[in-house]
Amino acid sequence: MRWALVKVALAVTTMVVVAFAVPLGLVVKELARDRAYSNAERQAATIGPVLAITTDRPQLERAVASAETGPGGRIGVHVPASGKNGKPAEIGSRRAAQKDVEAAAKLGRASISPVTGGSSLLQPTAVASGIAVVEVFVPDAALTNGVTTSWVVLAGVGLALIIGSVAVADRLGTRMVRPAERLAGAAHDLGKGKLGVRVPEDGPKELRSAASAFNSMADQVVQLLANERELAADLSHRLRTPLTVLRLNTASLGDTPAAEQTRAAVEQLEREVDQIIRTAREQKAQTRQAAAAAGCDAAEVIRERMGFWSALAEDEGRTVRIAGADHPVRVPVARPELAAALDAMLGNVFRHTPEGTAFAVDVHNAEEAVIVLVSDAGPGIADPDAALRRGHGGGGDGSTGLGLDIVRRLAESTGGDVRIGRSVLGGTEVRVWLALDDRRARPGTRRGHRLRRTLGGRRRRTARTGP
């Protein structure tokens, strides 16, 4: 696809350059020719007034010398004979054939005569003795003066346009091909059993849709495998009871060969069932790890859970605001765990604030972490540290505080942390820092402090500009 785009851009730009550069080059050549003949006509025109006054040779020679604007020897004057015994006069340089001079005098209009090394402009002028002809030599170099330079400039501009279009097409092709390559690689990895592989949802709209569909499919595959393995483990556990009965019954069969074979078969069946249970448990754990490694779209989970809690908020007259959840935000935690943490934080808002208290959920996608903020306009938490410890409620009403403990364990599983402070709404703010994959750091590291300072600055600016 990338090479195809480059070839298309190369072909289209080349055609455009040829379509414009060739006619423009011909126009430049024609303009140079017209400029050379226009200069020749101006030189010839300076001789006309002198011929109208006199045909005296010395005066005409001085007029020719003064009319030369370039190298000498380019202007000539053909004066007809005066009287019966007069002879034609030739002043200056003559290059045109006699027949061309006579034809110009007879026609009475300017003409061009080809000569060696260029061409001559023949300009007839009426004098007392007849028609004089002023000849101005135009060399070939004057006809093409500046044409080569103009053509080189046009060729350079055309080449630059072609190279630029190819470079732009290559970058656009890379932008489209790279997400497709990632999608194909992820599909191969998923086919090899790497259940944690996911694709970033970026690039063109169509590829973003394909990446979103692939991620949803991978999530469904993980869920189906988990259900299948859980079913296998459940069925294996159910088989243990009848197997135990069979083993007890074989004890009453005596010591006959048939009894020994039956007991051996029952023991073999028990070993197989135990092996199935162990395998199902191991695979179930691997599936859970893959789901956690694959992560989920935090924005989608927030929109889903806020849709659930918004109904209760409307009944209690609470104002709800969501920010930052309008585009995908991948976090390295499993979807059910993030949903449980959000439910715990939002549940605390409804339990520990009066009806009608506004609250908000914000998500910030930073370079090394994703920040989820749940803030309210309630009375706040008197002892934030105690609220984060298991067995201590934040509202002073005897709650266990297990909800915030779930949130803390979720954040720490990614290398992040949880902080409780005052929100811009005037109440409590629970800030959950989820470190991104391959950038996990312990809470309190220098990078974490820098991120918290940046977030604190944003919060202060929000407070200053808020209503």
MILUM-115982 format. One line per field, with one value per residue (C-alpha): x, y, z; residue in three letters. Coordinates in steps of 0.25 Angstrom, whole numbers, plus 2048, in hexadecimal, padded with zeros to 3 digits. Layout:
<lodrens>
east [X,...]
north [Y,...]
up [Z,...]
aa [ALA,...]
</lodrens>
This chain:
<lodrens>
east [800,80B,813,805,803,811,80F,801,807,813,80B,801,80B,814,807,804,812,813,806,80A,819,81A,810,816,824,81F,819,826,82D,823,824,833,831,827,830,83B,833,82D,83B,83E,832,835,843,83D,833,83E,843,836,835,843,840,833,83C,848,84F,85D,867,86F,863,85D,86A,869,85B,85E,86A,861,856,85F,85B,864,870,872,870,862,85A,85A,852,84F,84C,846,84D,848,847,84B,85A,859,85D,858,85F,863,866,86A,86A,862,85F,851,850,84D,840,83B,83E,837,82B,82A,82B,820,817,818,818,823,827,832,83D,845,854,860,861,853,849,847,83B,838,830,82C,82C,827,831,831,837,82F,82F,83B,83D,843,849,84C,853,84E,858,853,858,84F,843,846,84B,847,83F,849,849,83A,839,843,83B,82E,834,839,82C,825,82F,82D,81E,820,829,820,813,81B,81F,811,80B,816,813,804,806,80E,803,7F9,802,808,7FA,7F7,804,801,7F3,7F9,804,7FA,7F1,7FD,801,7F2,7F2,7FF,7F8,7FD,7EF,7F5,7F8,7F0,7F1,7F2,7E5,7EC,7EE,7E3,7D4,7D3,7DF,7DB,7CE,7D5,7DE,7D2,7CB,7D8,7D9,7CB,7CD,7D9,7D1,7C6,7D0,7D6,7C9,7C4,7D1,7CF,7C1,7C5,7D0,7C7,7BC,7C7,7CB,7BD,7BA,7C6,7C2,7B5,7BB,7C2,7B6,7B2,7C0,7C1,7B5,7BB,7C8,7C0,7B8,7C4,7C9,7BD,7C0,7CB,7D8,7D4,7DC,7CF,7CF,7DD,7DB,7CF,7D7,7E3,7D9,7D3,7E0,7E5,7D8,7DA,7E8,7E3,7D8,7E2,7EB,7E0,7DD,7EB,7EC,7DF,7E4,7F2,7EB,7E1,7EC,7F3,7E6,7E5,7F3,7F1,7E5,7EC,7F8,7EF,7E8,7DB,7D6,7D5,7CC,7C2,7C1,7BF,7B4,7AD,7AE,7AA,79E,79A,79C,796,788,78A,790,784,77B,783,784,793,79B,7A4,7B0,7B9,7C6,7D1,7C9,7C5,7D1,7D8,7E1,7E8,7EC,7F3,7E8,7DD,7D0,7C8,7D2,7D2,7C3,7C3,7CC,7C3,7B7,7BE,7C2,7B4,7AD,7B5,7B0,7A2,7A3,7AB,7A6,798,78E,78F,79E,7A5,7B1,7BA,7C3,7CF,7D9,7E7,7F0,7FE,80B,80E,801,7F2,7EB,7DD,7D7,7CA,7C6,7BA,7B4,7B1,7B7,7C4,7CC,7D2,7DD,7E1,7EC,7E2,7D8,7E3,7E5,7DD,7D3,7D2,7C6,7C8,7BB,7BB,7AE,7B4,7B7,7C2,7CA,7CC,7C8,7D4,7DC,7D8,7DC,7E9,7ED,7E9,7F2,7FD,7FC,801,80B,803,7FC,7EF,7EE,7E3,7E2,7D9,7D2,7CF,7C1,7C4,7C2,7CA,7D3,7D8,7E4,7E8,7F5,7F6,804,804,80B,81A,81A,817,81E,81C,814,81C,827,82B,823,816,819,81B,80D,807,80C,807,7F9,7F9,7FC,7F0,7E7,7EB,7E9,7DB,7D8,7DC,7D4,7C8,7BA]
north [800,80A,807,808,816,81B,816,81D,82A,829,827,832,83C,839,83B,848,84D,849,850,85D,85D,85A,865,86F,86C,86E,87B,87F,87D,885,890,890,891,89C,8A4,8A3,8A8,8B3,8B8,8B8,8BF,8CA,8CB,8CD,8D7,8E0,8E1,8E4,8F3,8F6,8EF,8F8,905,901,8F6,8FC,8F1,8F7,8FB,8ED,8E6,8EF,8EB,8DC,8DD,8E3,8D9,8CD,8C8,8BC,8B7,8C0,8BB,8B7,8C2,8C6,8D0,8CD,8DB,8DB,8E3,8F2,8F8,8F1,8F0,8ED,8E0,8D8,8DA,8CF,8D4,8CB,8BC,8B4,8A6,8A4,8A0,8AA,8A4,8A4,8B3,8B6,8AD,8B5,8C2,8BE,8B8,8C4,8BC,8B6,8A8,89E,899,88C,88F,888,887,88D,895,8A4,8AD,8B5,8C2,8CA,8DA,8E4,8EE,8F9,8F0,8E4,8D9,8D7,8CA,8C9,8BC,8B7,8AA,8A1,896,888,88A,896,88D,883,88D,888,87C,871,877,878,869,865,86C,866,858,85A,85E,852,849,84F,84D,83F,83C,843,83B,82E,831,835,829,820,826,825,817,814,81A,810,804,804,802,7F7,7F0,7F1,7EB,7E0,7DD,7DD,7D3,7CA,7CB,7C8,7BC,7B7,7B8,7C5,7C9,7D6,7DD,7E9,7F4,803,80A,814,818,81A,818,80B,805,80B,803,7F7,7F8,7FA,7EE,7E5,7EA,7E6,7D9,7D6,7DA,7D0,7C5,7C7,7C7,7BA,7B3,7B7,7B2,7A5,7A2,7A5,79C,791,793,793,786,77F,783,77D,770,76E,76A,75E,75A,75A,751,748,747,743,739,732,730,726,71E,715,711,70B,70F,717,71E,722,727,72F,736,739,73F,748,74C,750,757,75F,763,768,770,776,779,780,789,78D,790,798,7A0,7A3,7A8,7B0,7B7,7BA,7BF,7C9,7CD,7CF,7D7,7E0,7E2,7E5,7F0,7F7,805,80D,817,80D,807,815,818,80A,80C,81A,816,80D,817,822,81D,81D,82B,830,82B,832,83F,83E,845,83C,840,837,83C,835,829,82C,825,817,816,809,805,7F8,7F2,7E9,7EF,7E8,7ED,7FC,7FB,7F6,801,80C,806,807,815,81A,812,819,826,822,81C,828,834,83A,839,844,844,846,83C,83B,830,835,82C,832,82A,82E,829,81F,81D,81E,827,824,82F,82D,83A,83F,84C,845,847,840,836,839,82E,82B,821,819,818,811,806,7FA,7FA,80A,811,81F,824,821,819,80B,807,7FD,805,7F9,801,80A,7FE,7F8,804,805,7F7,7F9,805,7FE,7F2,7FC,803,80F,814,81A,828,82F,83E,84A,84B,858,856,858,849,83D,839,82B,82A,81D,81C,810,80E,80A,7FD,7FE,80A,805,80C,80C,816,822,821,82E,82B,829,836,83E,838,83C,84A,84B,846,84F,85B,857,856,864,86A,863,868,877,876,86E,874]
up [800,804,7F6,7EF,7F5,7F1,7E3,7E2,7E8,7DE,7D2,7D5,7D9,7CD,7C4,7CB,7C9,7BB,7B8,7BE,7BC,7AD,7A9,7B2,7AC,79E,7A3,7A9,79C,794,79E,79C,78D,78E,797,78D,782,78A,78D,77F,77B,785,77F,771,776,77B,76C,766,76A,765,758,757,758,750,748,74A,74C,758,760,75D,762,76F,771,76F,779,783,781,784,792,792,78A,77D,76F,771,76A,75B,753,744,73E,730,724,723,715,708,70A,719,71F,72B,738,742,750,75B,75B,750,752,74B,73D,732,72E,73D,73E,731,736,743,73C,732,73D,746,753,75C,759,75E,755,759,759,75D,76C,76F,767,763,765,759,75C,750,752,748,743,739,72E,731,73C,744,74C,75A,75D,76B,76D,778,77C,780,78E,790,78C,797,7A1,7AF,7AA,7AF,7BD,7BD,7B8,7C3,7CE,7C9,7C8,7D7,7DC,7D5,7DB,7E8,7E7,7E3,7EE,7F8,7F3,7F4,802,807,800,807,815,813,80E,81B,823,81D,81C,82A,831,827,829,838,836,82E,838,844,83C,83A,849,84D,844,84B,858,85D,864,869,85C,858,84E,850,84A,841,833,828,82C,825,82C,83A,838,834,840,849,843,845,854,856,84F,858,865,860,85E,86B,872,86A,86E,87C,87C,875,87F,88B,885,884,892,897,88F,895,8A3,8A1,89C,8A9,8B1,8A8,8A7,8B6,8B7,8AD,8B4,8C1,8BA,8B4,8C2,8C4,8B8,8BE,8B9,8AB,89F,89A,8A7,8A5,897,89B,8A7,89D,893,89E,8A3,895,892,89F,89B,88D,894,89E,892,88B,897,898,88A,88A,896,890,882,88A,891,884,87E,889,888,879,87B,885,87C,870,878,874,86F,87C,875,870,87E,884,87A,87D,88D,88C,884,88F,89B,893,895,8A4,8A3,89C,8A7,8B1,8AA,8A8,89D,896,88D,885,87E,876,873,864,85E,861,86D,86F,87D,881,88A,888,884,890,89A,895,895,8A3,8A7,8A1,8A7,8B5,8B3,8AE,8B9,8C3,8BD,8BE,8CC,8D3,8CC,8CD,8C2,8B8,8B9,8AC,8A8,89C,895,88D,886,881,878,87B,875,880,887,886,891,896,89F,8A6,8AD,8B4,8BB,8C8,8D6,8D3,8DB,8E8,8E9,8DA,8DF,8E7,8DC,8D4,8DE,8DF,8EA,8EB,8E4,8DF,8E3,8F1,8F0,8F3,8E5,8E3,8D9,8D0,8C4,8C4,8C8,8BB,8B3,8BA,8B7,8A8,8A7,8AE,8A5,899,8A1,8A4,8B1,8B6,8BD,8C4,8C5,8C3,8B5,8AD,8B0,8BF,8C4,8C3,8B7,8B5,8AB,8A5,89E,895,88F,881,87B,87A,882,890,89B,8AA,8B1,8B5,8AA,8A3,897,8A0,8A7,89A,896,8A3,8A1,893,898,8A3,89A,891,89D,8A2,895,894,8A2,89E,891,896,899]
aa [MET,ARG,TRP,ALA,LEU,VAL,LYS,VAL,ALA,LEU,ALA,VAL,THR,THR,MET,VAL,VAL,VAL,ALA,PHE,ALA,VAL,PRO,LEU,GLY,LEU,VAL,VAL,LYS,GLU,LEU,ALA,ARG,ASP,ARG,ALA,TYR,SER,ASN,ALA,GLU,ARG,GLN,ALA,ALA,THR,ILE,GLY,PRO,VAL,LEU,ALA,ILE,THR,THR,ASP,ARG,PRO,GLN,LEU,GLU,ARG,ALA,VAL,ALA,SER,ALA,GLU,THR,GLY,PRO,GLY,GLY,ARG,ILE,GLY,VAL,HIS,VAL,PRO,ALA,SER,GLY,LYS,ASN,GLY,LYS,PRO,ALA,GLU,ILE,GLY,SER,ARG,ARG,ALA,ALA,GLN,LYS,ASP,VAL,GLU,ALA,ALA,ALA,LYS,LEU,GLY,ARG,ALA,SER,ILE,SER,PRO,VAL,THR,GLY,GLY,SER,SER,LEU,LEU,GLN,PRO,THR,ALA,VAL,ALA,SER,GLY,ILE,ALA,VAL,VAL,GLU,VAL,PHE,VAL,PRO,ASP,ALA,ALA,LEU,THR,ASN,GLY,VAL,THR,THR,SER,TRP,VAL,VAL,LEU,ALA,GLY,VAL,GLY,LEU,ALA,LEU,ILE,ILE,GLY,SER,VAL,ALA,VAL,ALA,ASP,ARG,LEU,GLY,THR,ARG,MET,VAL,ARG,PRO,ALA,GLU,ARG,LEU,ALA,GLY,ALA,ALA,HIS,ASP,LEU,GLY,LYS,GLY,LYS,LEU,GLY,VAL,ARG,VAL,PRO,GLU,ASP,GLY,PRO,LYS,GLU,LEU,ARG,SER,ALA,ALA,SER,ALA,PHE,ASN,SER,MET,ALA,ASP,GLN,VAL,VAL,GLN,LEU,LEU,ALA,ASN,GLU,ARG,GLU,LEU,ALA,ALA,ASP,LEU,SER,HIS,ARG,LEU,ARG,THR,PRO,LEU,THR,VAL,LEU,ARG,LEU,ASN,THR,ALA,SER,LEU,GLY,ASP,THR,PRO,ALA,ALA,GLU,GLN,THR,ARG,ALA,ALA,VAL,GLU,GLN,LEU,GLU,ARG,GLU,VAL,ASP,GLN,ILE,ILE,ARG,THR,ALA,ARG,GLU,GLN,LYS,ALA,GLN,THR,ARG,GLN,ALA,ALA,ALA,ALA,ALA,GLY,CYS,ASP,ALA,ALA,GLU,VAL,ILE,ARG,GLU,ARG,MET,GLY,PHE,TRP,SER,ALA,LEU,ALA,GLU,ASP,GLU,GLY,ARG,THR,VAL,ARG,ILE,ALA,GLY,ALA,ASP,HIS,PRO,VAL,ARG,VAL,PRO,VAL,ALA,ARG,PRO,GLU,LEU,ALA,ALA,ALA,LEU,ASP,ALA,MET,LEU,GLY,ASN,VAL,PHE,ARG,HIS,THR,PRO,GLU,GLY,THR,ALA,PHE,ALA,VAL,ASP,VAL,HIS,ASN,ALA,GLU,GLU,ALA,VAL,ILE,VAL,LEU,VAL,SER,ASP,ALA,GLY,PRO,GLY,ILE,ALA,ASP,PRO,ASP,ALA,ALA,LEU,ARG,ARG,GLY,HIS,GLY,GLY,GLY,GLY,ASP,GLY,SER,THR,GLY,LEU,GLY,LEU,ASP,ILE,VAL,ARG,ARG,LEU,ALA,GLU,SER,THR,GLY,GLY,ASP,VAL,ARG,ILE,GLY,ARG,SER,VAL,LEU,GLY,GLY,THR,GLU,VAL,ARG,VAL,TRP,LEU,ALA,LEU,ASP,ASP,ARG,ARG,ALA,ARG,PRO,GLY,THR,ARG,ARG,GLY,HIS,ARG,LEU,ARG,ARG,THR,LEU,GLY,GLY,ARG,ARG,ARG,ARG,THR,ALA,ARG,THR,GLY,PRO]
</lodrens>
